[in-house]
């Protein structure tokens, strides 16, 4: 995997750097956060001329197909939630878990996904116009988003608590499991505000990187549900965790 990735980068970088319409390229994902391993995909961000987005996609796809074979791809419908163009490529002649996650940004765009406190230390391939800016998220933005999330969770979590309890008592297993998972996932913003506030919207992904072991172990325990009876016990524990976090975080995030 290491040799393949290194060779892939050398050839791909050479292709992109020669293109006068591509101004900046950087590798993110696990390569930027320090968690690169044999299962990692390939995350690449590009900034190009506003009028050359489709041409850039066509050029890259032609290259990937000629050198590796494109098995399938998924182009995110636009406008995307982040405002950029993004496509995922599963290739034929690569390691099993390798795929390309390509984010293509217009020169005129904002929201670059470069903040080091959210996206790690990205590996900049080239930057022809000095566009790459890893400045951490401004404190006022972190606070504003955190306060919105805190208020929303504080005022609404009881709905899921009641709904899952009802389904458990009704013995509606499918509904109970669905709502239970929603309840567990909805606690994420509170835990994120406590341990990694710039990533308050990250959900429960990558908690092993940022949370204490005791919190990771608690989340793992809550995910292990063998029966509706066990689920009800877990719900009560999760409800208590919500109350604890809401009280603990109130002074800072209310």
Secondary structure as GFF3:
##gff-version 3
##sequence-region A 1 254
A	DSSP	alpha_helix	2	17	.	.	.	ID=ss1
A	DSSP	beta_strand	22	27	.	.	.	ID=ss2
A	DSSP	alpha_helix	30	33	.	.	.	ID=ss3
A	DSSP	beta_strand	42	48	.	.	.	ID=ss4
A	DSSP	three_ten_helix	50	52	.	.	.	ID=ss5
A	DSSP	alpha_helix	53	67	.	.	.	ID=ss6
A	DSSP	beta_strand	70	75	.	.	.	ID=ss7
A	DSSP	beta_strand	85	91	.	.	.	ID=ss8
A	DSSP	beta_strand	99	106	.	.	.	ID=ss9
A	DSSP	alpha_helix	116	119	.	.	.	ID=ss10
A	DSSP	beta_strand	123	127	.	.	.	ID=ss11
A	DSSP	alpha_helix	139	170	.	.	.	ID=ss12
A	DSSP	alpha_helix	173	186	.	.	.	ID=ss13
A	DSSP	alpha_helix	188	195	.	.	.	ID=ss14
A	DSSP	three_ten_helix	197	199	.	.	.	ID=ss15
A	DSSP	alpha_helix	207	210	.	.	.	ID=ss16
A	DSSP	alpha_helix	213	223	.	.	.	ID=ss17
A	DSSP	alpha_helix	228	253	.	.	.	ID=ss18
###
